[in-house]
Amino acid sequence: MRGDPSTPATLFAGQTFALAVVDRVERIVESLGDVTVRTTKTQVAFRRRRGFAYLWPPVFPGRGVDVVLSIALGRHDRSPRFKQVAHPAPRIWMHHLEIRDLSDLDDEVESWLREAFENAA
């Protein structure tokens, strides 16, 4: 256990890159409008009426990925950038993107986050 997971700094303790990703994603989504950020013991969730984006440490760390960004879209985007796409609910497809470099958070990712933000109203 990593202690009190009430902040991203606690969830990603000692992981400078993951914390930089959290900061960058937070800046992107907050530029879109009113967002609630909630940290649990497993993830940082970005919410409007419902969650639309999540940052979490991979289950098996040390494989070149310190943080995964999951984006909830109302459709299946077939971009090869996604490591996996799950369909947990009738109108939700969860797209998992491994973040290896801050440059991975480019205009395309921003457009997916904008779409997810709009759908979470």
N, C-alpha and C positions, 0 to 999 in steps of 0.2 A: 504494500500500500504506500502511496506517495504523500500521506498526510492529508490535511484539509484541502479538498479540491475546489475551493471557492473561487480561484482565480486561474487564468491561463498560465501565470508564472508558476503556480504550484503544480498544475497538470503536466506542464512541460519543463519541470525543474531541471536546470543545467543544460537545456537544449536551446542554445542561442538561435540557431536557424529556425526551429519550429516557432519560437516566440516572434521572430521577424515575420514569419508567414502569418501568424495570428494578427499582428499589428497591421500588415498590409491588407489582409482580407477585411479586417474591421474598418479600415479607412475606406475601402471600396464600398462596402455595404452601407456604411453610415452616410456616404455621399448620395445614396439612392433615396433616403428618407428615414423615417422613424424606425429604428431597429432595437430590439432587446437582445442583449448578449448574456447568455447564461452558461456558466461552467459547471459541469458535473465531474464525477470521478473518472469519466471516460471520454469526455468531449467538450468542445466549446460550441454551443449552438447559437445560431443567429436566427431570430424569430420576428415575424410580424404577428398576424393572428395565429399562424402556425410556423413551425420551423421550416427553413428553406435552404440552409447551408450549415455544414458541420465540419469542424476540424478535429482530428483525433490521431493519437499515436498508433502506428500499426501494431498488430498483435505480435509480430515477430520483428522487433527492432534490430538494427545493425545490418540490414540488407540494403543499405544505400538510401533508405527512405525514412525520414524522421517524422513526417506528418502527411496525412491524407486529407484531402478536401472532398467532401460529399455534397453534391448539389441536387436538390429535389426539383425535377422538371415535370411538367404535365405531359411529357412525350418522351419517347426513346430517341436520344441523339446518338447516332452511330459513329461519332468521331472516334478515330483510333487512339486518341489521347487518353480515353478512359480505360482504366485497368479492369473495371467491372461495372456492369449496369444491372441493378436489381429492380424488381417490380413488386414492392411490398404492399401496394394498395391499388385499387382499380384506376385511379387517376394520378398516380405518382410513380415515377421512375427515378430511382436514386442512382446517380452517376458518381463513381469513385475515381478521383484523380490523384495520383501520387505526385507530390510536390518535391522536386529534387533541387530546384533553383528558384530564386525569386522571379526570374524571367519567365517561369512557367505561369505566373499570374499576369497574363497578357490581355490584350483586348478581347480575345475570344472568350477567355474565362470571365472577364468582366461582363460580357454580353450574356453568358449563361447565368451569372449571379443576378443580373438585372431581371432576366426572364423569371427566375425562381422567386425573386423578391416580389415582382408584380403578381405572380400566381399565388403567393402566400397571403394576400390581402383578405 
